[in-house]
């Protein structure tokens, strides 16, 4: 499993000529780093003098982020698995009409899964942005740049994941599915850039 590799092992695997881990897994890793950083800022605020009014909020954020991180880690492996499923579908026999039909259906189902996984990564990443904004705005001021990095890593995770969605949509023949997914991609792309800019505008150095 990719998620259990050491950092150096993951980087070596990424730089190899193997197709996985690829951009989708790296996007999920970026999201996991972002949630971990945001949790750190919250934890650095809990129990600190001068932050009495935000103790409950920071405890809640810390708890929620600790649940998001393993979710993103899971997406690292899910993305790689979905790609493997597509490759297996392409290798199915295609001698008879029935085999061709089965193969085409398997490829299309695999492509949808390969699009769904990074889309879910992007959607889940969007869910943590509000909490990242909270730690930047009200968390420990000594760690504000860590919160800013969390925001930037989240933006990277979202946009990277959405690129993986878009490239897979180009191979999907279900027009209704493609239209719906493309609309969601466009909405998220616009929103994440706006939210990141708003968060970073609150970082005063």
C-alpha positions in Angstrom: 0.0 0.0 0.0 1.2 3.5 -0.9 -0.1 5.0 2.3 2.2 2.8 4.5 5.4 3.7 2.6 8.1 5.8 4.2 8.3 9.3 2.6 11.5 8.4 0.8 9.9 5.2 -0.6 6.8 7.1 -1.8 9.0 9.7 -3.5 11.0 6.9 -5.2 7.9 5.2 -6.4 6.5 8.5 -7.7 9.7 9.3 -9.6 9.8 5.9 -11.2 8.4 4.9 -14.6 5.4 3.2 -12.9 2.1 5.1 -13.5 1.2 5.0 -9.8 1.5 6.9 -7.5 0.5 9.7 -9.8 -1.1 13.1 -9.5 -4.3 11.9 -7.8 -2.4 10.2 -5.0 -0.1 13.2 -4.6 -3.2 15.4 -4.5 -4.6 13.3 -1.6 -1.2 13.4 0.2 -1.3 17.2 -0.1 -4.7 17.3 1.5 -3.5 15.0 4.3 -0.6 17.4 4.9 -3.0 20.3 5.0 -5.3 18.8 7.6 -2.3 17.7 9.7 -0.9 21.3 9.7 -4.3 22.8 10.5 -4.6 20.3 13.4 -1.2 21.4 14.6 -2.2 25.1 14.7 -5.3 24.2 16.6 -3.3 22.1 19.1 -0.8 25.0 19.5 -3.8 27.2 20.5 -5.4 24.9 23.0 -4.3 25.7 26.6 -2.4 28.8 25.6 -2.9 32.1 27.4 -4.8 34.7 25.5 -6.9 32.3 23.6 -9.5 31.5 26.2 -12.4 32.4 24.0 -11.5 30.0 21.2 -10.6 26.9 23.3 -13.7 24.9 22.5 -13.5 25.9 18.8 -9.9 24.8 18.5 -10.6 21.5 20.3 -13.4 20.8 17.9 -11.2 21.7 14.9 -8.4 19.5 16.2 -10.7 16.6 16.6 -12.3 17.0 13.1 -8.9 17.4 11.4 -7.6 14.2 13.1 -10.5 12.4 11.4 -10.0 14.0 8.0 -6.3 13.1 7.8 -6.7 9.3 7.6 -9.6 9.9 5.1 -7.2 11.7 2.8 -4.6 9.0 3.4 -7.1 6.4 2.2 -7.6 8.4 -1.0 -3.9 8.0 -1.8 -4.5 4.2 -2.2 -8.0 4.5 -3.7 -6.6 6.7 -6.5 -3.9 4.2 -7.3 -6.4 1.3 -7.2 -8.9 3.0 -9.5 -6.1 3.5 -12.1 -5.2 -0.2 -11.8 -8.8 -1.1 -12.4 -8.9 0.8 -15.6 -5.7 -0.8 -16.8 -7.1 -4.2 -16.0 -10.2 -3.4 -18.0 -8.2 -2.5 -21.1 -6.5 -5.9 -20.9 -9.8 -7.8 -21.1 -10.3 -10.0 -24.2 -12.0 -8.4 -27.2 -12.4 -11.2 -29.7 -16.2 -11.6 -29.7 -18.9 -9.0 -29.7 -19.8 -10.1 -26.1 -16.2 -9.7 -25.0 -16.0 -6.3 -26.6 -19.2 -5.2 -24.9 -18.0 -6.5 -21.5 -14.6 -4.8 -22.0 -16.2 -1.5 -23.0 -18.5 -1.5 -20.0 -15.6 -2.3 -17.6 -13.5 0.5 -19.1 -16.3 3.0 -18.7 -17.0 1.9 -15.2 -13.3 2.1 -14.4 -13.1 5.6 -15.9 -16.0 6.8 -13.8 -14.3 5.4 -10.6 -11.0 7.0 -11.7 -12.9 10.4 -11.9 -15.0 9.9 -8.8 -12.0 9.3 -6.5 -10.2 12.6 -7.2 -13.5 14.4 -7.2 -14.2 13.1 -3.7 -10.7 14.1 -2.7 -11.4 17.7 -3.9 -14.8 17.8 -2.2 -13.4 16.6 1.1 -10.6 19.1 0.8 -13.1 21.9 0.4 -14.7 20.8 3.6 -11.6 21.6 5.7 -11.0 25.1 4.3 -13.4 26.8 6.7 -11.6 25.3 9.6 -8.2 26.3 8.2 -9.6 29.8 7.9 -10.6 29.7 11.6 -7.1 28.6 12.8 -5.5 31.4 10.6 -7.9 34.0 11.9 -8.2 33.0 15.6 -5.5 30.4 16.2 -2.1 30.8 17.8 -0.5 33.8 16.0 2.9 32.3 16.2 1.7 29.5 13.9 -0.2 31.6 11.5 2.1 30.8 8.6 1.6 27.1 9.2 -2.2 27.8 8.8 -1.4 29.7 5.6 0.6 26.7 4.3 -2.3 24.5 5.1 -4.6 26.7 3.0 -2.1 26.6 0.1 -1.7 22.9 0.3 -5.5 22.5 0.3 -5.7 24.7 -2.8 -3.0 22.5 -4.4 -4.8 19.3 -3.4 -8.1 20.5 -4.8 -6.8 21.8 -8.2 -4.6 18.8 -8.6 -7.4 16.4 -7.9 -9.7 18.2 -10.3 -7.1 18.0 -13.1 -7.3 14.2 -12.7 -11.1 14.4 -12.8 -11.0 16.4 -16.1 -8.6 14.1 -17.9 -10.8 11.1 -17.1 -14.0 12.9 -18.2 -12.5 13.0 -21.7 -12.8 9.3 -22.0 -16.3 8.8 -20.5 -19.2 8.4 -22.9 -22.0 9.0 -20.4 -22.9 12.6 -21.4 -25.1 13.2 -18.4 -22.4 12.1 -16.0 -19.8 14.2 -17.7 -21.9 17.3 -17.7 -22.8 17.0 -14.0 -19.1 16.3 -13.1 -17.8 19.1 -15.2 -20.2 21.6 -13.6 -19.0 20.5 -10.1 -15.4 20.8 -11.2 -15.9 24.3 -12.4 -17.8 25.3 -9.3 -15.0 24.0 -7.0 -12.2 25.4 -9.0 -13.6 28.9 -8.7 -14.5 28.6 -5.1 -11.2 27.2 -3.8 -9.2 30.0 -5.4 -11.4 32.6 -3.9 -11.4 31.1 -0.4 -7.6 30.6 -0.4 -7.1 34.3 -1.4 -9.4 35.3 1.4 -7.5 33.2 4.0 -4.1 34.4 2.9 -5.3 38.0 3.0 -5.7 37.5 6.8 -2.1 36.6 7.3 -0.4 39.7 8.6 3.4 39.4 9.0 
